[in-house]
Amino acid sequence: MERKKGSIELSFNMIFSIIVIIALIGVAFYAISSFLDISKCAKIGIFYNDFQDRIDKAWRGSLTKDSFTGNLPSSIENVCFGNLSAGVGRQFREQYEELSVYAGYEANTFLYPGTKACDSTSLYRSIKHINAGEFFCVPVENGEVSIKISKESGDALVRVLS
């Protein structure tokens, strides 16, 4: 009597090769995800550095009415400015309530939503030489934000406007 073998017969080498291929694909997706996270963190860091440079330039000058345009990850919806200890009106209540946990920190610039920032250290910064005034937010559209800055000849600090 002859034995009939099934139409599908996989050797150990074939099964091992399939497992290795699946593992390599998993590692590749993990590496790509990590690079995208690093890119997001770098974009936020570059935004803060470029914004501080523009503020410093305006602060050293005597008269400035300008607009700073910066790039942020598309997951960031707003860049918010102001003192979180002072409270807020109705317009930016949602942003204020999420960011108010950082009220004790020496910070005047915040990214909203905080859960979409790279990490907690990139969520807020203290930008030197600005007077943001009352808490307000500037919308980020398609990963780009445009922030108005102004300094009159008698001003000690640069004003950030909505």
C-alpha positions in Angstrom: 0.0 0.0 0.0 1.2 3.4 -0.9 0.8 6.4 1.5 -0.7 9.5 0.1 0.9 12.7 1.4 -1.1 15.9 1.9 -0.9 18.5 -0.8 0.7 20.9 1.6 3.8 19.8 3.4 6.1 22.3 5.0 9.6 21.5 6.1 11.2 22.8 9.3 13.3 25.2 7.2 10.3 26.7 5.5 8.5 27.3 8.8 11.6 28.8 10.4 12.0 31.1 7.4 8.4 32.3 7.7 8.9 33.1 11.4 12.1 35.0 10.6 10.4 37.0 7.9 7.5 37.9 10.3 10.0 39.0 13.0 11.9 41.2 10.5 8.7 42.9 9.3 7.8 43.6 13.0 11.2 45.1 13.7 11.0 47.2 10.5 7.6 48.7 11.6 9.0 49.4 15.1 12.1 51.1 13.6 9.9 53.3 11.3 7.7 54.2 14.2 10.7 55.2 16.3 12.1 57.4 13.5 8.7 59.1 13.2 8.7 59.8 16.9 12.2 61.2 16.8 11.1 63.4 13.8 8.2 64.7 15.8 10.4 65.6 18.8 13.0 67.3 16.5 10.3 69.4 14.8 9.0 70.6 18.2 12.6 71.4 19.4 13.4 73.3 16.2 10.1 75.3 16.6 11.0 76.4 20.1 14.6 77.3 19.1 13.5 79.3 16.0 10.8 81.1 18.0 13.2 82.0 20.8 15.7 83.3 18.1 13.0 85.5 16.5 11.9 86.9 19.9 15.5 87.6 20.9 16.0 89.5 17.6 12.8 91.5 18.2 13.8 92.2 21.8 17.2 93.6 20.8 15.6 95.9 18.3 13.7 99.1 19.0 10.6 98.6 16.9 9.1 95.3 15.6 5.8 94.4 14.1 6.3 90.9 12.6 4.8 87.5 12.2 6.7 84.3 13.1 5.8 81.2 11.1 6.9 77.9 12.5 6.3 74.2 11.7 4.9 71.7 14.2 3.7 68.1 13.9 0.2 68.0 12.5 -1.1 66.4 15.7 -0.6 69.7 17.6 -3.7 71.9 17.3 -2.7 75.0 19.2 0.3 76.9 20.6 -0.9 78.6 23.8 0.7 81.5 25.6 0.3 83.2 29.0 0.2 82.7 32.7 -1.7 79.6 33.8 -2.1 80.9 37.3 -4.2 83.9 36.2 -7.3 82.0 34.9 -8.9 82.4 31.5 -12.0 83.6 29.7 -14.5 81.4 27.8 -12.7 81.3 24.5 -9.8 79.0 25.4 -11.4 77.2 28.4 -10.7 73.6 27.0 -7.1 74.3 26.4 -6.6 76.0 29.7 -8.2 73.2 31.7 -5.9 70.6 30.1 -2.8 72.7 30.5 -3.6 74.0 34.0 -1.8 71.1 35.6 1.4 72.9 34.6 0.5 76.1 36.4 3.3 75.8 38.9 6.0 75.5 36.3 7.9 78.5 35.0 6.5 78.3 31.5 4.7 80.7 29.2 4.4 78.7 26.0 2.4 75.5 25.7 1.4 73.0 23.0 -2.1 71.7 22.9 -3.2 68.9 23.1 -0.5 67.9 25.5 -1.0 64.2 24.8 0.1 64.8 21.2 3.4 66.5 22.1 6.6 64.4 22.0 7.0 64.2 25.8 6.2 66.3 28.8 9.4 68.4 28.4 8.4 69.5 24.9 4.8 70.3 26.0 5.8 73.6 27.7 8.7 76.1 27.6 9.6 79.4 29.1 10.3 81.7 26.2 12.5 84.6 27.4 11.7 88.3 26.8 8.0 87.9 26.0 4.9 89.4 27.5 2.1 87.2 26.5 -0.5 88.9 28.6 -3.8 87.0 29.2 -3.8 83.3 28.3 -4.7 82.7 24.6 -4.0 80.1 21.9 -2.9 80.4 18.3 -4.2 77.6 15.9 -1.9 75.3 14.1 -3.2 74.7 10.6 -1.7 71.9 8.4 1.4 71.7 10.7 2.1 75.5 10.4 1.5 78.2 13.0 1.7 82.0 12.5 2.3 84.0 15.6 2.2 87.8 15.6 4.9 89.6 17.6 5.2 93.3 18.4 7.6 95.6 20.3 7.3 99.4 20.5 10.4 101.5 21.2 9.5 101.9 24.9 8.6 98.3 25.6 10.9 96.2 27.8 9.4 92.9 26.4 8.2 91.6 23.1 4.4 91.2 23.0 2.9 88.0 21.6 -0.5 88.5 20.0 -3.3 86.2 18.9 
